[in-house]
Amino acid sequence: MRPLVSPRESDAFGLAMKPSKPIRRYALKPPNDDAPDGHYKPGILNEGFAALFGRNISIWVHVEDLMIGILQDLLGGGKRAPARQIFHSIVSNQARKSLLLTCLQRSKINAKKTDIYETIIQQFSNLNTKRNTFLHGLWYTHESGRVFLSENAVDDFHYFNSREVKIEELEEMDKAMGLLSSTIMMRRSPSLAKLIASP
């Protein structure tokens, strides 16, 4: 009698196993051809770039502080709700987003909230991802003053895949933080808030 499961498809007890996925192992990625030859130093040594980088990081915590008001709105109870303590006890960006969306979309007290809240939560999440990429990546400055970021520092030889970050990218982030802050502050006037939030 033919066995129902071949030895390759069974474990030590003869029980059926799911087909195994290909084994994941390290593979050297092709280097970034846009990176120029020459000398690189660790850190952001371009003064103009460093100044805007520092400004963005210092402004971000104020954007986070404004988001506490959003959580307060969604929890109900006004200023009596411990929104600040709850917000700061959650350090994961994804967990904060999940909490905010769950309160917004699955609580009766928020049934009449406008969709500006979804817009604010998504923009906050997107910007926080960008902020984390900048803050936790490894930065290098070329002898020309061009600045490069290695986003995948967990990989061996990660620096071969560094990408150039132009100052315009920081300027866009600065502008987006300003728009998000204005949208949060104007959230109780939905038509005006949507006008501010629209590209």
Secondary structure, DSSP 8 states (H G I E B T S, - for coil): ---SS-GGGB-TTS-B----------------TTS-SS-EEES---HHHHHHHHHHHHHHHHHHHHHHHHHHHHH-SGGGS-HHHHHHH---HHHHHHHHHHHHHH-GGGTT--THHHHHHHHHHHHHHHHHHHHHSEEEEETTS-EEEES-TTSTTGGGG-EE--HHHHHHHHHHHHHHHHHHHTTTSHHHHHHHH--
